[in-house]
Amino acid sequence: MSHVMNTYARLPVAFSHGQGSRITDTEGREYLDALSGIAVSTLGHAHPKLVAAIAAQAGRVLHTSNLYGIPTQDLLADKLVERSGMREVFFCNSGCEANEAAIKLARFYGHKRGIETPTIIVMEKAFHGRTMATLSATGNRKAQAGFEPLVSGFVRVPYDDLDAIKAVAEHNQNIVAVMVEIIQGEGGIHLASSGFQKGVRQLCDDNGWLLICDEVQCGMARTGKWFGYQHAGIQPDIATLAKGLGSGVPIGACMAGGKAAGLFGPGNHGSTFGGNPLACSAALTTIDTIEQDGLMANAEKVGALIRQLYAEALAGVAGVVEIRGHGLMIGIELDRPCGELVGQALAAGLLINVTAEKVIRLLPPLIFSENEAKELVDRSVPLIKAFLAA
């Protein structure tokens, strides 16, 4: 009997080691990893540069404290600011912590403007985390059930619906920010249109609101650009990161610019472990390797190939609703719940995921090759066709 709290519906497998896009279980069976630990293992498994960087940092110092200066944290903040267009960064340990910081920052901004009950517009089907504030911002009643009362201060609108946000703006004077995932990951790989993104940015400018982009799943080059918002050419006031930032070492970041920069001072927020030397070394190596090895372009090229191959292989197959995504963030929506495909894929030596009940979610590491893309499609399409034909 396991003494680990039963919070996960785990698959009947455990892994011992990996190499590149392959991972091996404790029984010696190898799998093609098309999930990356849910968009975490940016560089795949056991990348030599990352292994060397972590070992070297562990041999120097793992942790000091944010009571002191941390040189690798300064270097990482510089790199993120240069690539994001932001001005400053708060480091934490996860996506929900980064989003908590963003929510606090937006509320702090509202109080500075004399708004007693600052309110943030959030989206239906959003997922921002499982802490109380991020759970309240999340648009998933199943995840929220049993944890009421939720945190107040959020107004929910349909995703990619600019008119809905305009309607809220007309009747609610307490709005201080709009919080949006450029691509909804847990919600089913839904992409915000470029027009919506630009329209929200303009609404925020017109009303003095902050634009918060949750880039926890789609950020760090996964879409073919460093950050999802860069495809539409917009600049948020706050953007949050985690997952792929440390390639498996826990680290999150809340980046601020525009009207959100310079708001927090000493004592307004903090983290014991956030931005420690080990995590920052992993993130620095991740960024450098993405650039040195051309992984941003690879994500765009291989992602486009995967979508093309699936479109060709599944053309005319009854039950396939849509194949969508950006870079190596891909969803295949079916017309029925398809969670059983995860176990079938596992038996076939593939790691995939199903989200929003009906969407096969693929999040391969950014090192994924064209041959691995073809292998993924060749091995998964028969499973999908057989499932739909049953």
C-alpha positions as CSV (number, residue, x, y, z in Angstrom):
1,M,0.0,0.0,0.0
2,S,1.3,3.4,-1.0
3,H,1.4,6.2,1.6
4,V,1.4,8.8,-1.2
5,M,-1.8,10.8,-1.1
6,N,-4.2,9.6,-3.7
7,T,-4.5,12.7,-5.8
8,Y,-3.6,11.3,-9.2
9,A,-5.2,8.6,-11.4
10,R,-1.8,7.2,-12.3
11,L,-1.2,4.9,-15.3
12,P,0.3,1.5,-14.4
13,V,3.9,2.4,-15.3
14,A,7.0,3.9,-13.7
15,F,10.1,5.1,-15.5
16,S,13.7,4.5,-14.6
17,H,15.7,6.5,-17.3
18,G,15.4,8.3,-20.6
19,Q,17.5,9.5,-23.5
20,G,16.3,12.2,-25.9
21,S,12.7,11.6,-26.9
22,R,12.7,8.1,-25.5
23,I,12.0,7.0,-22.0
24,T,12.4,3.5,-20.4
25,D,10.2,2.0,-17.7
26,T,11.3,-0.1,-14.7
27,E,10.6,-3.3,-16.7
28,G,13.0,-2.2,-19.5
29,R,10.4,-1.2,-22.0
30,E,11.0,1.9,-24.2
31,Y,8.5,4.5,-25.1
32,L,8.4,7.4,-27.5
33,D,7.6,10.5,-25.4
34,A,5.1,12.8,-27.1
35,L,4.1,14.5,-23.8
36,S,7.3,15.7,-22.2
37,G,5.9,15.4,-18.7
38,I,3.1,17.8,-19.9
39,A,5.3,20.3,-21.7
40,V,8.0,20.2,-19.1
41,S,11.0,18.3,-20.6
42,T,11.9,20.9,-23.2
43,L,15.2,19.3,-24.0
44,G,14.0,15.7,-23.7
45,H,15.6,13.3,-21.3
46,A,19.2,13.3,-20.0
47,H,20.3,16.1,-22.4
48,P,24.1,16.3,-21.9
49,K,24.3,20.0,-21.6
50,L,21.6,20.1,-18.9
51,V,23.0,17.1,-17.0
52,A,26.4,18.8,-16.9
53,A,25.0,22.2,-15.8
54,I,22.9,20.7,-13.0
55,A,25.9,18.5,-11.8
56,A,28.2,21.5,-11.9
57,Q,25.8,23.7,-10.0
58,A,25.1,21.0,-7.4
59,G,28.8,20.8,-6.8
60,R,29.0,24.5,-6.0
61,V,25.8,25.5,-4.1
62,L,22.1,24.3,-4.3
63,H,20.4,27.0,-2.3
64,T,21.2,30.2,-0.4
65,S,18.2,32.4,0.1
66,N,16.5,35.5,-1.5
67,L,17.9,37.3,1.5
68,Y,21.1,37.4,-0.5
69,G,22.1,38.1,-4.1
70,I,21.9,35.2,-6.5
71,P,24.0,35.8,-9.6
72,T,22.4,33.1,-11.8
73,Q,19.0,34.6,-11.0
74,D,20.1,38.0,-12.3
75,L,21.5,36.4,-15.4
76,L,18.2,34.5,-16.0
77,A,16.1,37.6,-15.5
78,D,18.2,39.4,-18.0
79,K,17.8,36.7,-20.6
80,L,14.0,36.5,-20.1
81,V,13.6,40.3,-20.2
82,E,15.6,40.5,-23.5
83,R,13.4,37.8,-25.1
84,S,10.0,38.8,-23.7
85,G,10.1,42.6,-23.9
86,M,9.3,42.8,-20.2
87,R,11.1,44.8,-17.5
88,E,11.4,42.6,-14.4
89,V,10.9,39.1,-13.2
90,F,9.8,37.4,-10.0
91,F,10.9,33.8,-9.6
92,C,9.0,31.0,-8.0
93,N,8.6,27.3,-8.3
94,S,5.6,26.4,-10.5
95,G,2.9,27.7,-12.8
96,C,0.3,28.2,-10.2
97,E,2.7,30.3,-8.1
98,A,3.6,32.4,-11.1
99,N,-0.1,33.0,-11.7
100,E,-0.7,33.7,-8.0
101,A,2.0,36.4,-8.3
102,A,0.2,37.8,-11.4
103,I,-3.1,37.9,-9.6
104,K,-1.6,39.6,-6.6
105,L,0.2,42.1,-8.8
106,A,-3.1,43.0,-10.6
107,R,-4.9,43.5,-7.3
108,F,-2.1,45.6,-6.0
109,Y,-2.3,47.7,-9.2
110,G,-6.0,48.1,-8.6
111,H,-5.6,49.3,-5.0
112,K,-3.0,51.8,-6.1
113,R,-5.7,53.2,-8.4
114,G,-8.2,53.4,-5.6
115,I,-10.3,50.4,-6.6
116,E,-11.4,48.7,-3.4
117,T,-12.5,45.4,-5.0
118,P,-10.2,44.8,-7.9
119,T,-11.7,42.3,-10.4
120,I,-10.0,40.3,-13.1
121,I,-11.7,39.1,-16.3
122,V,-10.9,35.4,-16.9
123,M,-12.0,32.9,-19.6
124,E,-14.3,29.9,-19.8
125,K,-12.3,26.6,-19.9
126,A,-9.2,28.3,-18.6
127,F,-6.7,26.6,-16.3
128,H,-4.4,28.6,-14.2
129,G,-3.6,26.3,-11.3
130,R,-5.0,24.5,-8.2
131,T,-4.2,27.0,-5.4
132,M,-7.3,28.8,-4.1
133,A,-6.9,32.0,-6.2
134,T,-5.7,30.2,-9.4
135,L,-8.4,27.6,-9.0
136,S,-11.0,30.4,-8.7
137,A,-9.6,31.9,-11.9
138,T,-9.8,28.5,-13.6
139,G,-12.9,27.8,-15.8
140,N,-13.4,24.2,-14.8
141,R,-16.2,23.4,-12.4
142,K,-15.0,19.8,-12.0
143,A,-11.7,21.0,-10.6
144,Q,-13.4,23.6,-8.4
145,A,-16.1,21.3,-6.9
146,G,-15.7,20.7,-3.2
147,F,-13.4,23.6,-2.6
148,E,-15.9,26.4,-2.2
149,P,-16.1,29.1,-1.2
150,L,-13.9,30.2,-4.1
151,V,-11.9,33.4,-4.0
152,S,-14.0,36.4,-5.3
153,G,-12.7,39.0,-7.7
154,F,-13.1,37.2,-11.0
155,V,-15.6,37.7,-13.9
156,R,-15.7,34.9,-16.5
157,V,-16.3,35.4,-20.2
158,P,-16.2,33.0,-23.2
159,Y,-12.8,32.4,-24.7
160,D,-11.8,34.4,-27.9
161,D,-14.9,36.6,-27.5
162,L,-14.0,40.3,-27.6
163,D,-17.6,41.5,-27.4
164,A,-18.1,39.7,-24.1
165,I,-15.2,41.6,-22.6
166,K,-16.5,44.8,-24.0
167,A,-19.9,44.1,-22.4
168,V,-18.2,43.6,-19.0
169,A,-16.3,46.8,-19.4
170,E,-19.5,48.8,-19.8
171,H,-21.0,47.6,-16.5
172,N,-18.2,46.8,-14.2
173,Q,-16.0,49.7,-12.9
174,N,-13.8,47.4,-10.8
175,I,-12.0,45.6,-13.6
176,V,-8.2,45.9,-13.4
177,A,-7.0,43.1,-15.7
178,V,-7.7,40.5,-18.3
179,M,-6.1,37.1,-17.8
180,V,-5.8,34.8,-20.8
181,E,-4.0,31.7,-22.1
182,I,-2.8,32.4,-25.6
183,I,-3.4,28.7,-26.1
184,Q,-5.6,26.9,-23.7
185,G,-3.8,23.7,-22.8
186,E,-6.0,21.9,-20.3
187,G,-9.0,23.4,-21.9
188,G,-8.4,21.5,-25.1
189,I,-5.7,23.2,-27.2
190,H,-7.8,26.2,-28.2
191,L,-5.9,29.0,-29.9
192,A,-6.8,32.7,-29.3
193,S,-7.2,34.4,-32.6
194,S,-4.8,37.2,-33.5
195,G,-7.6,39.6,-33.8
196,F,-8.8,38.7,-30.3
197,Q,-5.4,39.2,-28.8
198,K,-4.9,42.6,-30.4
199,G,-8.4,43.6,-29.5
200,V,-7.9,42.7,-25.8
201,R,-4.6,44.6,-25.8
202,Q,-6.4,47.7,-27.1
203,L,-9.3,47.3,-24.6
204,C,-6.7,47.1,-21.8
205,D,-5.0,50.2,-23.1
206,D,-8.3,52.1,-23.4
207,N,-9.5,51.2,-19.9
208,G,-6.2,51.3,-18.0
209,W,-6.3,47.5,-17.4
210,L,-3.4,45.1,-17.2
211,L,-3.1,42.3,-19.8
212,I,-1.9,39.1,-18.2
213,C,-0.8,36.3,-20.5
214,D,-0.5,32.8,-18.9
215,E,2.3,31.2,-20.9
216,V,2.9,28.4,-18.5
217,Q,2.2,25.7,-21.1
218,C,2.7,27.4,-24.4
219,G,5.7,29.5,-23.5
220,M,9.5,28.8,-23.8
221,A,9.6,28.3,-27.6
222,R,7.0,25.5,-27.8
223,T,4.9,27.4,-30.4
224,G,7.9,28.4,-32.6
225,K,8.4,31.7,-30.8
226,W,9.7,32.3,-27.3
227,F,6.2,33.3,-26.2
228,G,2.7,32.7,-27.6
229,Y,1.8,36.3,-27.6
230,Q,4.6,37.2,-30.0
231,H,2.7,35.6,-32.9
232,A,0.1,38.3,-32.7
233,G,2.7,41.0,-32.1
234,I,1.2,42.2,-28.8
235,Q,3.0,43.0,-25.5
236,P,1.3,42.0,-22.3
237,D,1.8,43.8,-19.0
238,I,2.3,40.5,-17.1
239,A,3.3,37.1,-18.5
240,T,3.8,33.9,-16.5
241,L,6.1,30.9,-17.1
242,A,6.9,27.6,-15.6
243,K,6.8,24.0,-17.0
244,G,9.4,24.1,-19.8
245,L,11.5,26.9,-18.3
246,G,13.8,24.5,-16.4
247,S,13.4,21.4,-18.5
248,G,12.3,19.4,-15.5
249,V,13.8,21.3,-12.7
250,P,10.9,23.2,-10.9
251,I,10.9,26.9,-11.6
252,G,8.3,29.5,-12.4
253,A,8.4,33.2,-13.3
254,C,6.1,36.1,-13.3
255,M,7.4,38.7,-15.7
256,A,6.1,42.3,-15.5
257,G,6.4,45.3,-17.9
258,G,4.3,48.3,-18.9
259,K,2.0,49.5,-16.2
260,A,2.8,46.4,-14.0
261,A,6.5,47.1,-13.7
262,G,7.9,48.6,-10.6
263,L,4.8,48.0,-8.4
264,F,6.1,45.4,-6.0
265,G,8.6,46.4,-3.4
266,P,10.3,44.5,-0.5
267,G,7.7,42.6,1.5
268,N,5.0,42.6,-1.1
269,H,5.8,39.1,-2.3
270,G,8.4,36.3,-1.8
271,S,9.4,32.7,-2.1
272,T,11.8,30.5,-0.1
273,F,13.0,28.4,-3.0
274,G,12.1,30.7,-5.9
275,G,15.0,31.4,-8.3
276,N,17.5,29.3,-6.4
277,P,20.9,28.7,-8.0
278,L,20.1,25.1,-9.2
279,A,16.8,26.0,-10.8
280,C,18.2,29.1,-12.5
281,S,21.2,27.2,-13.8
282,A,18.8,24.7,-15.4
283,A,16.7,27.5,-16.9
284,L,19.8,29.3,-18.3
285,T,21.0,26.1,-19.9
286,T,17.5,25.5,-21.4
287,I,17.5,28.9,-23.0
288,D,21.0,28.7,-24.3
289,T,20.4,25.2,-25.7
290,I,17.2,26.3,-27.4
291,E,19.1,29.0,-29.2
292,Q,22.3,27.1,-29.9
293,D,20.5,24.0,-31.3
294,G,17.8,25.9,-33.2
295,L,15.0,24.3,-31.2
296,M,12.5,27.2,-31.8
297,A,12.6,26.6,-35.5
298,N,12.5,22.9,-35.0
299,A,9.3,23.2,-32.9
300,E,7.7,25.1,-35.7
301,K,8.9,22.8,-38.5
302,V,8.2,19.5,-36.7
303,G,4.9,20.7,-35.3
304,A,3.7,21.6,-38.7
305,L,4.8,18.2,-40.0
306,I,2.9,16.4,-37.3
307,R,-0.3,18.3,-38.0
308,Q,0.1,17.7,-41.7
309,L,0.7,14.0,-41.3
310,Y,-2.3,13.6,-39.0
311,A,-4.5,15.6,-41.4
312,E,-3.5,13.3,-44.3
313,A,-3.8,10.1,-42.3
314,L,-7.2,11.0,-40.7
315,A,-8.8,12.7,-43.7
316,G,-12.4,11.6,-44.0
317,V,-12.3,9.5,-40.9
318,A,-15.7,9.8,-39.1
319,G,-15.4,11.1,-35.6
320,V,-12.4,13.4,-36.1
321,V,-13.6,16.9,-35.4
322,E,-10.4,19.0,-35.8
323,I,-6.6,18.9,-35.8
324,R,-5.2,22.1,-34.4
325,G,-2.2,23.7,-32.6
326,H,0.9,25.8,-32.9
327,G,4.4,24.4,-33.0
328,L,4.7,21.4,-30.7
329,M,1.5,22.0,-28.9
330,I,-1.1,20.0,-30.8
331,G,-4.7,18.8,-30.2
332,I,-6.7,16.2,-32.1
333,E,-10.4,16.7,-31.2
334,L,-12.7,13.7,-31.5
335,D,-16.5,13.6,-31.3
336,R,-16.5,11.5,-28.2
337,P,-14.7,11.0,-24.9
338,C,-11.4,9.2,-25.7
339,G,-9.5,8.8,-22.4
340,E,-9.0,5.1,-23.0
341,L,-6.6,6.0,-25.9
342,V,-4.0,7.0,-23.3
343,G,-3.8,3.4,-22.0
344,Q,-3.9,2.0,-25.5
345,A,-1.1,4.3,-26.6
346,L,1.0,3.3,-23.5
347,A,0.6,-0.4,-24.5
348,A,1.8,0.6,-28.0
349,G,4.9,2.3,-26.5
350,L,3.7,5.9,-26.8
351,L,3.2,8.6,-24.2
352,I,0.2,10.9,-25.0
353,N,-2.5,12.6,-23.1
354,V,-6.2,13.3,-23.4
355,T,-7.6,16.6,-22.1
356,A,-11.1,18.2,-22.0
357,E,-12.4,14.6,-22.4
358,K,-12.3,14.5,-26.2
359,V,-8.9,16.1,-27.2
360,I,-5.8,14.0,-27.8
361,R,-3.0,16.3,-26.5
362,L,0.5,16.1,-27.9
363,L,3.4,18.0,-26.3
364,P,6.7,16.5,-27.5
365,P,10.1,17.8,-26.4
366,L,11.5,20.5,-28.6
367,I,14.2,18.1,-29.8
368,F,11.6,15.9,-31.5
369,S,12.9,14.9,-35.0
370,E,11.0,14.5,-38.3
371,N,11.5,10.8,-38.1
372,E,10.1,10.7,-34.6
373,A,7.1,12.7,-35.8
374,K,6.5,10.2,-38.5
375,E,6.8,7.3,-36.0
376,L,4.4,9.0,-33.7
377,V,1.8,9.4,-36.4
378,D,2.4,5.9,-37.8
379,R,1.9,4.3,-34.4
380,S,-1.0,6.3,-33.1
381,V,-3.3,6.6,-36.2
382,P,-4.2,2.9,-36.2
383,L,-5.2,3.3,-32.5
384,I,-7.4,6.4,-33.3
385,K,-9.0,4.7,-36.3
386,A,-9.8,1.5,-34.3
387,F,-11.2,3.5,-31.4
388,L,-13.5,5.5,-33.7
389,A,-14.6,2.4,-35.5
390,A,-15.5,0.5,-32.4
